[in-house]
Amino acid sequence: MLTGKQRTYLKGLAHDIQPITQIGKEGITDAFISQLNDALEARELVKVTVQKNSFLDTKEAANEVARLTNSEFVQAIGRRFVLYKKSKNNPKITLPV
């Protein structure tokens, strides 16, 4: 569970990153979760876009994806959301205590 200070720190880091994947009309699929797990392991912090044709609420989709990937929901703005998961093999982000 992230503290407020950690969440704020991650929001600052996420500001400049581009979305690396998107949820489309197919919704949250196994292939999407697999791709996102790989991205989280490599990057730790990822931004995802929910396409307009998806019919999913951004926060609901973010919470569901976070649950399925065992990651932490950081923030949702508009149709984008940010997730964080510490890398098992190559941690890059050091969270404030």
trRosetta pair geometry for C-beta under 8 A, 3 or more apart (Angstrom, degrees):
i j d omega theta_ij theta_ji phi_ij phi_ji
1 72 7.5 144 -127 -118 28 118
2 6 4.4 -134 -162 91 91 121
2 7 4.8 112 132 -61 129 86
2 10 7.2 -52 -146 4 150 140
2 72 5.1 103 -26 -179 115 147
2 74 7.3 30 24 -104 171 68
2 84 7.2 75 -69 63 138 134
2 95 7.7 -127 -129 -147 90 146
3 6 4.7 95 51 8 76 103
3 7 6.9 -139 93 -6 39 88
4 7 5.6 -54 -144 36 31 113
4 8 6.3 32 156 -20 64 106
5 8 5.8 -53 -149 35 29 112
5 9 6.5 32 151 -21 62 106
5 96 5.3 -88 138 88 114 124
6 9 5.5 -53 -149 34 33 114
6 10 6.4 29 154 -16 66 106
6 95 4.7 17 -131 -168 110 118
6 96 6.0 -158 -86 54 66 79
7 10 5.8 -57 -148 39 30 109
7 11 6.4 37 151 -25 64 103
7 74 6.0 166 -146 -148 78 69
7 75 7.4 119 -180 -50 100 93
8 11 5.6 -49 -149 30 32 115
8 12 6.7 35 152 -20 62 102
9 12 5.8 -56 -159 32 31 113
9 13 6.8 27 148 -14 65 105
9 95 6.5 142 79 -143 145 67
9 96 5.4 161 -52 5 153 109
10 13 5.5 -53 -148 38 38 111
10 14 6.0 35 154 -20 69 109
10 45 6.2 -170 -156 -116 97 127
10 74 4.8 -113 116 -132 129 132
10 82 7.1 165 143 132 105 132
10 84 5.3 -62 -143 -59 148 146
10 93 7.6 55 -103 179 87 151
10 95 7.6 -15 -54 -112 100 98
11 14 5.7 -59 -143 39 29 110
11 15 6.8 54 152 -49 61 89
11 74 6.2 176 -70 163 69 110
11 75 5.4 59 -104 -16 103 144
11 82 7.3 147 -106 59 57 156
12 15 5.9 -30 -159 -7 32 118
13 16 7.7 -77 179 34 36 91
13 17 7.4 20 142 -17 69 116
13 45 5.8 14 113 131 123 176
13 93 6.9 31 -136 -121 175 126
14 17 5.6 -66 -150 33 49 111
14 45 5.8 -131 -82 168 88 123
14 47 5.9 130 -165 -69 103 108
14 74 6.3 143 -28 111 154 151
14 75 7.2 175 73 41 153 114
14 82 4.4 7 -145 -126 159 152
17 20 7.9 -33 160 -37 110 97
17 45 6.8 155 3 114 163 105
17 46 7.7 -120 132 -134 145 32
17 47 5.4 160 102 -5 104 122
18 47 6.8 -150 130 62 21 129
19 22 6.5 61 146 -71 132 83
19 47 4.5 -98 -94 110 59 96
19 48 5.9 99 -148 -125 102 14
19 49 4.3 36 -166 -27 169 98
19 80 6.0 -119 -76 -128 122 115
20 39 5.6 161 105 -148 145 146
20 43 7.5 162 -27 7 161 163
20 46 5.5 -74 31 -151 123 102
20 47 6.7 113 1 58 77 67
20 48 7.4 -47 51 -86 69 61
21 32 7.0 145 160 -151 136 85
21 35 6.0 138 -107 120 152 124
21 36 6.1 -120 51 -82 156 85
21 39 6.7 -142 -16 -21 124 163
21 46 7.4 11 21 172 100 129
21 48 5.6 -23 75 -120 82 88
21 49 7.7 -165 102 31 38 75
22 48 6.6 153 -101 -171 36 72
22 49 4.3 -25 -110 71 95 93
22 50 7.1 165 -162 -90 76 18
22 51 5.5 70 165 -42 121 97
23 26 8.0 -126 -169 68 65 75
23 27 6.6 8 -176 -155 105 27
23 28 6.2 -22 -131 -74 124 67
23 32 6.6 65 -103 -156 77 155
23 48 6.6 50 -18 163 95 116
23 49 7.4 -158 24 97 68 49
23 50 4.9 -14 57 -117 110 67
23 51 6.4 -147 87 12 54 82
23 54 5.2 63 117 -122 92 146
23 56 6.4 -40 124 43 138 142
23 61 5.9 -154 52 -172 169 144
23 65 7.8 -119 -65 -66 135 135
24 27 7.8 -73 80 -27 48 26
24 51 4.7 18 -111 27 59 143
24 53 6.3 7 -169 78 73 103
24 54 5.8 -148 -174 -83 18 90
25 51 7.2 -62 -39 85 62 128
25 53 4.6 -40 -69 129 99 107
25 54 6.0 -133 -84 -96 37 44
25 55 7.5 56 -131 5 66 98
26 29 5.4 -14 136 -41 119 124
26 32 7.7 166 96 -35 116 128
27 54 6.6 123 -91 -161 54 87
27 55 7.9 -44 -82 61 95 92
27 56 6.3 121 -126 -50 82 128
28 32 5.8 -124 -152 76 50 139
28 33 6.8 60 176 -53 90 97
28 56 7.6 91 -27 -93 95 162
28 61 6.6 173 -54 -148 118 88
28 64 6.0 -139 -19 116 170 124
28 65 6.1 -147 -123 -79 131 85
28 68 7.0 151 166 9 133 161
29 32 4.6 103 54 3 76 102
29 33 7.1 -141 97 -3 43 85
30 33 5.7 -55 -149 37 33 111
30 34 6.3 36 152 -21 66 107
31 34 5.7 -53 -147 37 31 114
31 35 6.3 32 154 -18 64 107
32 35 5.8 -56 -148 38 29 111
32 36 6.2 26 155 -17 65 110
33 36 5.7 -57 -143 40 29 110
33 37 6.3 37 154 -24 64 104
33 65 7.2 -162 -102 -140 82 76
33 68 5.1 -81 -124 137 131 127
33 69 6.2 -160 -155 -71 85 88
34 37 5.8 -50 -147 31 29 113
34 38 6.8 29 153 -16 61 104
35 38 5.9 -57 -156 35 31 111
35 39 6.4 28 150 -16 65 108
36 39 5.5 -53 -145 39 36 112
36 40 6.2 38 155 -21 67 104
36 46 6.8 -176 -152 90 83 161
36 48 7.2 -2 -114 -83 123 132
36 65 6.7 -56 135 -171 171 114
36 69 5.6 -81 112 -88 114 144
36 83 7.6 40 180 59 119 150
37 40 5.8 -53 -145 36 29 111
37 41 6.5 31 154 -20 62 105
37 69 5.5 -163 -82 -135 77 98
38 41 5.8 -55 -151 34 30 111
38 42 6.4 20 155 -12 64 111
39 42 5.8 -62 -146 42 31 106
39 43 5.7 -16 171 20 70 116
39 46 5.1 70 130 -92 119 147
40 43 6.7 -72 -121 57 22 80
40 44 6.5 57 -171 -113 60 21
40 46 5.9 -87 -81 -6 69 126
40 69 6.1 125 -9 170 158 132
40 71 5.7 -111 -133 -87 152 136
40 83 6.7 -52 -99 111 118 114
40 84 7.9 130 -143 -168 102 21
40 85 4.2 30 176 48 127 122
40 87 7.7 -179 141 -84 64 71
41 44 8.0 22 -151 -67 9 55
41 85 7.6 -35 -66 98 48 116
41 87 5.5 96 -161 -128 50 86
41 88 6.8 -31 -133 23 97 88
41 89 7.0 38 -176 27 103 104
41 90 8.0 78 164 41 73 93
42 87 7.4 110 -61 -106 7 126
42 90 7.9 12 -133 65 39 125
43 46 5.7 100 83 -68 131 86
43 92 7.8 -56 -163 36 34 140
44 84 6.2 15 158 -154 76 74
44 85 6.3 -141 -146 71 55 52
44 86 6.2 17 -134 -117 110 31
44 87 5.2 -78 -74 -31 98 94
44 91 7.0 78 -84 -140 140 59
44 92 5.7 -155 3 45 139 98
44 93 5.0 -162 115 7 152 117
45 74 7.5 29 -141 -30 95 157
45 82 6.7 1 -173 -174 87 105
45 83 7.5 174 -147 88 45 47
45 84 5.2 -8 -100 -103 75 83
45 93 6.4 82 -28 -47 114 152
46 82 7.1 169 88 -149 40 60
46 83 5.5 -10 60 58 88 90
47 80 5.8 8 -179 -178 101 115
47 81 7.3 171 -151 88 60 31
47 82 5.1 -27 -98 -96 73 79
48 62 7.6 165 63 -102 120 81
48 65 7.0 -67 47 122 167 172
48 80 6.7 160 81 -153 43 66
48 81 5.6 -17 59 62 92 79
48 82 7.7 168 16 -88 73 30
48 83 7.0 22 -4 0 115 108
49 79 5.9 41 -161 121 75 96
49 80 5.2 -32 -98 -96 64 82
50 54 5.1 -104 -179 46 84 158
50 56 5.8 -114 -157 76 130 103
50 58 5.0 -157 23 -103 145 77
50 61 5.4 123 -96 59 134 160
50 79 4.8 -127 61 -174 83 85
50 80 7.3 -163 11 -80 76 31
50 81 7.3 40 -22 0 106 101
51 54 4.8 123 66 -32 75 102
51 79 7.5 87 -86 169 11 136
52 79 7.2 -52 -68 -114 64 157
54 61 7.4 13 144 -82 141 153
56 60 6.4 -136 -179 81 86 104
56 61 4.2 78 143 -64 131 120
57 60 4.1 67 72 17 105 112
57 61 6.4 -180 81 -12 49 87
58 61 5.8 -59 -146 38 26 109
58 62 6.2 27 156 -22 64 108
58 76 4.9 145 132 -172 113 130
58 78 7.2 137 -71 115 168 34
58 79 5.6 -149 -85 -131 128 40
58 80 7.3 0 -150 31 132 16
58 81 5.8 160 174 -43 96 111
59 62 5.5 -51 -143 35 32 114
59 63 6.3 30 158 -16 65 105
59 76 5.0 -152 -85 39 72 165
59 81 7.4 144 -96 -90 42 135
60 63 6.0 -56 -148 38 29 108
60 64 6.3 27 154 -17 64 109
61 64 5.8 -59 -147 39 30 110
61 65 6.1 28 157 -17 67 109
61 81 7.2 176 89 10 94 145
62 65 5.9 -56 -143 39 27 108
62 66 6.1 30 155 -21 63 108
62 73 5.3 92 146 -127 107 116
62 76 5.2 -129 -21 -75 159 121
62 81 3.8 -124 -96 179 126 169
62 83 7.2 -172 -159 -66 87 97
63 66 5.6 -51 -144 36 30 114
63 67 6.4 33 154 -21 62 105
63 73 5.9 -23 -91 -62 59 150
64 67 5.7 -54 -152 34 31 112
64 68 6.4 24 154 -14 65 109
65 68 5.8 -58 -144 41 32 108
65 69 6.0 8 163 0 68 114
65 71 7.7 -22 128 49 79 116
65 81 7.8 141 51 86 134 135
65 83 6.7 -102 113 -65 111 147
66 69 6.4 -69 -138 50 24 94
66 70 8.0 34 168 -145 55 1
66 71 5.0 -106 -140 75 68 79
66 72 6.5 23 -152 -158 120 7
66 73 4.4 -66 -65 -53 159 87
66 83 5.7 -168 -93 -121 86 115
67 70 7.7 18 -175 -73 26 41
69 83 6.9 53 75 167 141 153
69 85 6.5 -109 136 -49 106 151
70 85 6.8 86 99 -124 71 130
71 83 4.5 56 123 174 139 114
71 84 6.2 163 -178 77 100 33
71 85 3.7 -79 -113 -57 94 110
72 83 6.7 145 72 -162 46 66
72 84 4.7 -26 62 66 102 89
72 85 6.7 159 11 -76 76 59
73 76 7.6 -23 -174 -36 110 96
73 81 7.0 -37 -148 177 91 121
73 82 7.9 105 -167 82 51 59
73 83 6.3 -40 -102 -106 43 74
74 81 7.7 145 56 175 77 74
74 82 4.1 -50 64 99 121 103
74 83 6.3 -173 1 -99 96 18
74 84 5.3 83 -55 -13 117 106
75 81 6.8 -165 99 -147 45 65
75 82 5.2 20 49 37 77 110
76 80 7.0 173 -152 94 59 45
76 81 4.1 -21 -101 -100 83 96
76 82 7.6 -158 -74 16 44 68
77 80 5.7 -12 66 66 76 93
77 81 7.7 154 20 -88 54 48
84 93 7.5 -81 -151 71 115 158
86 91 5.6 -3 -170 -112 90 111
86 93 7.4 -123 -110 62 72 97
87 90 5.0 -44 132 66 146 58
87 91 4.8 -175 58 -81 93 51
87 92 6.7 53 13 -1 135 80
91 94 7.8 89 144 -73 111 63
